[in-house]
Amino acid sequence: MTSRTVALDGALHDYLLSISLSEHPVMRDLREFTATHRMAKMQIAPEQGQFMAWLAQLIGARRYLEIGVFTGYSALAVTLAMPEDGRTLACDVSETFTAVARDYWARAGVAERIELVLQPALATLRQQLDAGQAGQYDLAFIDADKPAYRDYYEACLQLVRPGGVIAIDNIFLSGRVVEPKPEDPPGVHLMHEFNASLKHDPRIRMCVLPVGDGLTLCTRLA
């Protein structure tokens, strides 16, 4: 036993993947392609993708909301994990990045199950609320511009059903959130405050997993 999470060096991370990772072939191809991208650091870790797919199946997700798509790996992981009638709403602003996503979604045979909306995500979330979609999503994933995390979270709290889950990525910001410096970007300070606030939010039950760059999971209470 150990009183704290074991740090993963390269060898241990490789071992983790060797004993656990099971990817759809198109997911593997997409991950390997994205690893060559100039913005490859924006890709979630494969073990995180597998965890999110497992979580979607655990809670019986049929409607998934994703804020921040990049090349589409996380959307693909969750969509493949849902039943055939499962649907994903994917929010992004980049036609260039998401063109890759569209290609690989089509290769995996799930393109018609994913609605990609290219506009600022808050506009899409407000449109969903205006259309009466409050409480209609089972799982939401926030992985976009950090200064807007609070707004995304508040919108997701309305859109996710009671008992549904909001997953929030990059909450560690490579450790910069521990003691933000005056010269750090505003997003670091905002994330520091946002992280602290969730522990005391009576609307949720939450935990933090040291996966990737930190992943917060919030279950919406009734």
Order of alpha helices (4+ residues) and beta strands (2+ residues): alpha-alpha-alpha-beta-alpha-beta-alpha-beta-alpha-beta-alpha-beta-alpha-beta-beta
